């Protein structure tokens, strides 16, 4: 509700006050829409709304807000409401990550993995995936598992890889669940490497979960 958030920000005292940062961030997210939340395209957003959202993120970032820096980095990386500048996006994600923003840690992992705005470096990518994963970013849990499974950017560790797949799967990540299920169903010893250490209750949980819709998945299911 953009009008409501604009009213809330005005009542709070405006964008210039640090105590209003949370409301300002919510307003920026509303302006940017689905293109920011979940990194999905939102073709319905007007250009001027994207520009307003980006400008609020920039202001928050320059004031030291980790969330604002992450949001501004997203705008720069994707050209949302501002000219695309991937190098500056990396810098703002680094600023946010240094302040503890887990989403920016994940984004830095992706950037180093793909070589976007920085030289491709598997070890650095794994570092950031791990930092984001231990803070609960599901996509980083899965990608860290993939790196551990393949020995990419880190020493190969199949058991640890499946531990991260399990953690991501418990939180609803489809590909992570598929990794675990395919390993259980693998007829060869190599495909099952590291999986035999898991107990029967874990096995039953994943086969049961395979029949559920994502909305039904839980930490216990």
C-alpha positions as CSV (number, residue, x, y, z in Angstrom):
1,X,0.0,0.0,0.0
2,X,2.2,2.8,-1.3
3,X,-0.2,5.7,-0.2
4,X,-0.4,4.3,3.3
5,X,3.4,3.8,3.6
6,X,4.0,7.4,2.3
7,X,1.7,8.6,5.0
8,X,3.5,6.5,7.6
9,X,6.8,7.9,6.5
10,X,5.5,11.5,6.7
11,X,4.1,10.9,10.2
12,X,7.4,9.4,11.3
13,X,9.3,12.5,10.2
14,X,10.5,11.8,6.7
15,X,13.3,10.1,4.9
16,X,15.9,12.3,6.6
17,X,15.4,10.7,10.0
18,X,17.3,7.5,10.9
19,X,14.4,6.3,13.1
20,X,12.3,6.2,10.0
21,X,14.6,3.9,8.0
22,X,12.4,0.8,8.5
23,X,9.3,2.6,7.1
24,X,11.3,4.1,4.3
25,X,12.7,0.7,3.3
26,X,9.2,-0.8,3.2
27,X,8.1,2.1,1.0
28,X,11.1,1.5,-1.3
29,X,10.2,-2.2,-1.6
30,X,6.7,-1.3,-2.4
31,X,7.8,1.0,-5.2
32,X,10.2,-1.6,-6.6
33,X,7.6,-4.3,-6.3
34,X,8.1,-8.0,-7.1
35,X,11.3,-7.2,-9.0
36,X,13.0,-6.8,-5.7
37,X,11.2,-9.3,-3.5
38,X,12.3,-12.7,-4.7
39,X,14.2,-11.2,-7.7
40,X,11.1,-11.6,-9.9
41,X,10.3,-9.4,-12.8
42,X,7.4,-7.0,-12.2
43,X,6.4,-5.5,-15.6
44,X,3.5,-3.5,-14.0
45,X,5.8,-1.0,-12.2
46,X,5.9,2.4,-13.7
47,X,9.3,3.8,-14.5
48,X,8.9,6.7,-12.0
49,X,8.0,4.3,-9.2
50,X,11.1,2.2,-9.8
51,X,13.2,5.4,-9.8
52,X,11.6,6.6,-6.5
53,X,12.2,3.2,-4.9
54,X,15.8,3.2,-6.1
55,X,16.4,6.7,-4.8
56,X,15.1,5.8,-1.3
57,X,17.4,2.7,-1.3
58,X,20.4,4.9,-2.3
59,X,19.6,7.4,0.5
60,X,19.3,4.5,3.1
61,X,22.6,2.9,1.8
62,X,24.5,6.2,2.1
63,X,23.2,6.5,5.6
64,X,24.6,3.1,6.5
65,X,21.5,1.0,6.5
66,X,22.5,-2.7,5.6
67,X,19.1,-3.4,4.2
68,X,19.2,-0.2,2.1
69,X,22.7,-1.0,0.9
70,X,21.4,-4.5,-0.2
71,X,18.4,-3.0,-1.9
72,X,20.5,-0.3,-3.7
73,X,22.9,-2.9,-4.8
74,X,20.1,-4.9,-6.3
75,X,18.9,-1.8,-8.2
76,X,22.4,-1.2,-9.5
77,X,22.9,-4.8,-10.5
78,X,19.7,-5.1,-12.4
79,X,19.2,-1.5,-13.7
80,X,16.0,-1.1,-11.7
81,X,15.2,2.6,-11.5
82,X,18.9,3.5,-12.2
83,X,21.6,2.9,-14.8
84,X,23.0,-0.6,-14.4
85,X,26.4,-0.6,-12.6
86,X,27.5,-4.1,-11.5
87,X,30.8,-3.0,-10.1
88,X,29.1,-0.5,-7.7
89,X,26.5,-3.2,-6.9
90,X,29.3,-5.4,-5.6
91,X,30.7,-2.6,-3.4
92,X,27.3,-2.0,-1.8
93,X,26.7,-5.7,-1.3
94,X,30.1,-5.8,0.4
95,X,29.0,-2.8,2.6
96,X,25.8,-4.6,3.6
97,X,27.5,-8.0,4.1
98,X,30.0,-6.4,6.4
99,X,27.1,-5.1,8.5
100,X,25.6,-8.6,8.7
101,X,23.1,-8.6,5.8
102,X,22.7,-12.3,4.9
103,X,21.0,-11.6,1.6
104,X,24.0,-9.6,0.4
105,X,26.3,-12.4,1.5
106,X,24.3,-14.7,-0.8
107,X,24.5,-12.2,-3.6
108,X,28.2,-11.9,-3.3
109,X,28.5,-15.6,-3.4
110,X,26.6,-15.6,-6.7
111,X,28.7,-12.8,-8.1
112,X,32.0,-14.5,-7.3
113,X,30.7,-17.8,-8.6
114,X,29.6,-16.4,-11.9
115,X,32.2,-13.7,-12.2
116,X,29.7,-10.8,-12.3
117,X,31.4,-7.5,-11.4
118,X,34.3,-9.4,-9.9
119,X,36.7,-12.2,-11.2
120,X,35.1,-15.6,-10.9
121,X,36.5,-17.3,-7.7
122,X,35.1,-20.5,-6.4
123,X,36.7,-20.2,-3.0
124,X,35.4,-16.7,-2.3
125,X,31.9,-17.8,-3.6
126,X,31.9,-20.8,-1.1
127,X,33.0,-18.4,1.7
128,X,29.9,-16.2,1.1
129,X,27.6,-19.1,0.5
130,X,28.6,-20.5,3.8
131,X,28.2,-17.2,5.7
132,X,24.7,-16.8,4.2
133,X,23.8,-20.4,4.8
134,X,24.6,-20.4,8.5
135,X,22.4,-17.3,8.7
136,X,19.5,-19.1,7.2
137,X,19.5,-18.2,3.5
138,X,18.0,-21.3,1.9
139,X,19.4,-20.8,-1.6
140,X,22.9,-20.5,-0.1
141,X,22.4,-23.7,1.8
142,X,21.6,-25.5,-1.5
143,X,24.5,-23.9,-3.4
144,X,27.0,-24.6,-0.6
145,X,25.8,-28.2,-0.8
146,X,26.4,-28.3,-4.5
147,X,29.9,-26.9,-4.1
148,X,30.8,-29.4,-1.4
149,X,29.4,-32.3,-3.5
150,X,31.4,-31.3,-6.5
151,X,34.5,-30.1,-4.7
152,X,34.2,-26.7,-6.3
153,X,35.9,-23.9,-4.4
154,X,36.3,-26.2,-1.5
155,X,37.4,-29.7,-0.5
156,X,34.8,-32.3,-1.6
157,X,32.7,-33.5,1.3
158,X,29.7,-35.5,0.3
159,X,28.4,-36.0,3.8
160,X,28.5,-32.3,4.6
161,X,26.9,-31.6,1.2
162,X,23.9,-33.8,2.0
163,X,23.7,-32.1,5.4
164,X,23.2,-28.8,3.7
165,X,20.8,-30.3,1.2
166,X,18.8,-31.6,4.2
167,X,18.7,-28.2,5.8
168,X,17.6,-26.5,2.6
169,X,15.1,-29.3,1.9
170,X,13.6,-29.0,5.4
171,X,12.9,-25.3,4.6
172,X,11.2,-26.1,1.3
173,X,13.9,-26.1,-1.4
174,X,12.8,-28.4,-4.1
175,X,16.2,-29.1,-5.7
176,X,17.7,-29.9,-2.4
177,X,15.0,-32.4,-1.6
178,X,15.5,-33.9,-5.1
179,X,19.2,-34.3,-4.4
180,X,18.5,-36.3,-1.2
181,X,15.8,-38.4,-2.8
182,X,17.9,-39.3,-5.9
183,X,20.8,-40.3,-3.6
184,X,18.6,-42.7,-1.7
185,X,17.2,-44.2,-4.9
186,X,20.7,-44.5,-6.6
187,X,21.4,-48.2,-7.3
188,X,25.2,-47.7,-7.3
189,X,27.4,-47.3,-4.2
190,X,29.0,-44.1,-5.6
191,X,25.6,-42.4,-5.8
192,X,24.9,-43.3,-2.2
193,X,28.2,-42.1,-0.8
194,X,27.7,-40.3,2.5
195,X,23.9,-41.1,2.5
196,X,24.2,-44.4,4.3
197,X,25.1,-42.6,7.5
198,X,21.6,-41.2,7.7
199,X,19.0,-42.9,9.8
200,X,15.8,-44.5,8.7
201,X,13.6,-41.7,10.2
202,X,15.4,-39.2,7.9
203,X,14.8,-41.4,4.9
204,X,11.1,-41.8,5.7
205,X,10.7,-38.1,6.2
206,X,12.1,-37.2,2.8
207,X,10.1,-39.9,0.9
208,X,6.9,-38.6,2.7
209,X,7.8,-35.0,1.9
210,X,8.2,-35.7,-1.8
211,X,4.4,-36.1,-2.0
212,X,3.7,-32.7,-0.4
213,X,3.1,-29.4,-2.0
214,X,5.7,-26.7,-1.1
215,X,3.2,-24.9,1.0
216,X,2.9,-28.1,3.2
217,X,6.6,-28.5,3.8
218,X,7.7,-27.7,7.3
219,X,10.9,-28.0,9.4
220,X,9.5,-31.2,10.9
221,X,7.7,-32.6,7.9
